Amino acid sequence: MQSFPLFLTLQDRHVLVVGGTEQAARKAELLLSAGAKVTLIAGAVVGEIAQMIADGFISWAGRCFDDGDLAGMSLVIVASDDEALQARVSHAAQQRGVPVNVVDRPKLSSFIMPAIVDRSPITIAISTGGAAPALARRLRAEIERALPAAIGRMARFAEIFREQVRRTLDQPRARRRFWDRVFAGRIGEMALAGDEIGARRELIRLLDSARHEAPTIGMVHLVGAGPGDPDLLTIKAHRLLQRADVVVYDRLVAPEVLAMARRDAERIHVGKQSGHHAMPQAEINQRLVSLARAGKSVVRLKGGDPFVFGRGGEEVEALMQAGIAVEVVPGVTAALGCAASAGIPLTHRDHAHACVFVAGHRKDGKVELDWPMLARPRQTVVIYMGAETLPLIASQLIAHGLPAATPVALVENGTTSRERRVVGTLATIERQATRAGLGGPTLCLVGEVVGIALTRDPEFRFVSGIGL
Ligand code: SAH
């Protein structure tokens, strides 16, 4: 985050606008709508701004800027084309600690003016940190379209009851659930439609029943976080993340996905960290049980899909044994995410009639896989957790009858901005993998279908990834 977003109260505060341009008129209008007392410094004024002065909305000092003009000011905006003046005001304001914005000159400004969606009292400010103001305007247009014009009415309606709800429901979680129900249901619709009397009646009824509700019993949602790209989360996963009290996650969950959780949800890391061991599964299960028993709404985020090599089954069992309600929300498993990202069809009428997912890691020092089955022709083999045992896997597949020239792809950090791909054959892939030094989660895909992607794009740069 380049700048810290906040909303400044300017009601009855003095602010200074320097310059008599059209831009100055726009800024003065905005400041007036926030209740500020605007003083304008400009040699001459014409057009709209002259009218605002004549109407008595802003006061005008018809002379040059003087450092003393900053006394008592909460904010300064410079909307003048005079570069020497811009620098002078900026310098003087920053020396006195008065926030200053020089229009279109971020380097001279101590704050930036966001693009604004005004649905008072709801205000949305958008900033691209100065990188692309045009993009901010586009985002604003999209938000304007998505937000009902009357959304402000809903906020004002909620405000009337804010105190009463706070007094009636003393648990923050109960309050949050109550307001969720208000906004997402009939009451919200009534308020939006302007039926305030009906909405009030319903709200009081709901508040009364919420007061008598038993304290919430916690629940655990085992949620598939997908392979990394947050756009690949399911809508349900996104909704649960927005409501969770606690998010329990591990190493495989991409930071971009974790960032989708409610800001003030507690985040608990239970995966491997460098130098430390992973938390044993039994301990994770115990943690989930005790969080739910404490009445929390827990999201257990698991990379990809919880039920594909994710030990989700064990967690469900432990929770059910402890009498905790549990729901499983599927996610896009790494095989599907990586295949899509690399442009490799997992099945194909001419090349692969089946697709097998296997785990390539060692159990008790051995890789126990059904090699004759994996070496069958006309199928795609996807190996999870196979980076370490790749040499053994490749040689066993050849030993059991797959041609040494069978194409193989490795996809590291699939679907994220860090995605890397290596492509070769059963005979060459080990050497290539060592050269590339893959260290992140890596998926291995074996079969003729990999060759299809290669014929289409010899550099294996399908869409945006980096081929090696
Ligand atoms: N439940 C997960 C798999 C967990 S096993 C799922 O459904 O995807 C961990 C293995 O998954 C890693 O060793 C790697 O082989 C694979 N994997 C997970 N995310 C990946 C990603 N973004 N890119 C490549 N491989 C990934």
Residues whose N, C-alpha, C, O or C-beta is under 5 A from the ligand:
A	BS01	SAH	P227 G228 G303 G304 D305 P306 V308 F309 G310 V332 T333 A334 I383 Y384 M385 G386 V411 E412 N413 G414 P441 T442 L443
